[in-house]
């Protein structure tokens, strides 16, 4: 097995553990996110060329925080699509008042 392949497997495993732990400890994530899909998405995001930091250089706390923020965004995206027209009208009114 090549060093690149070993490095990719280690990176995937590290991201998998973080995503699994974050989803396991958040009921909203459990309800709204598909764990395997999120693992693959995080892996793709953090291993793209020229995205900044190499995953290997990011400490666990920082990587966990970054992944947590992305998962939160994923969980709330599309949330408004789940609202009924009546709920959407209430939401629109509340936003206008702020």
N, C-alpha and C positions, 0 to 999 in steps of 0.2 A: 504494500500500500504506500502511495507517495506521501510526502510531507504535506502537500497541498490538500490531499484527501483527508488525512488525519486532522489537519487544522480545520477543515470544513466540518468534519464530524464533531469535533470538540466545540466549535462555535454553535452548531445546531443544537447540540446537547445543552450547552449553557443557556441558550435562549429558550429552549423547551422547558427547562426546569423553572426559569423565572416566570414564563407565561403560565405554566401549570399552577405554580404557587399563587400568583396574582388572581387567577380565575377561581381557584379553590377557596380563596378567602374573600370573595366578593360576590354576593348573590346577584347583583345586577349583571356582572360579567357572565355569570353562569347562565342567566336567563337570556341574554342578548347576543352572546358571542359563541362561535364554534371554535373550540380550543385548537384543534389541529389546523384549521384555516388561519387562526391568529399566529400560531407558531410559524407557519410557512410565510405569512406576510411579514412578520418581524424579522425572520431570517433574510428574506429578500431585501427588506429596507436597510438592514444593518450591514449587509455584505455587498451592496452596490459599490462599484468603483467610484471614487471621488465624492463620497458622501461625508467626508470629514474624518472623524476618528475611526481608527481600526478597532473593531470590537475587542480585540485582545488587549488594547491599551486602556479600555474603559473599566473602572473598578465596578464591583458587583452592585454597590449601592446606587451609583450613578446610572448604570445600565438598567437596573430595576426601576428607577424613577423615570427614565426615558420611556421604557416600555409601558409602564403604568399610565403615563400621560397619553400615549398613543391608543392604548386599550380604552381609556376613558372616552377619547374622541370617537373611536369606533363604536362604543356602546351607545353614545348619545346621537350619533349620526343616524338620520332616518327616524328619530324619535317623533318628530313632528308629523311624519307620514302616517303614524299610527293613530293620530287624533281624529275624532269624528269632526264633521263640519261645525257642530256646536262648540266642541272643545277648542277648535282652531279659532273660532270667533272670540271666545273668552281669552285665549292666549293673545290674539292680536290686540284686543282692548287693553290687556295688562301691559303689553309692550309699549303701546302708544302713550300710556299714562306716565311712564318712567322718564 
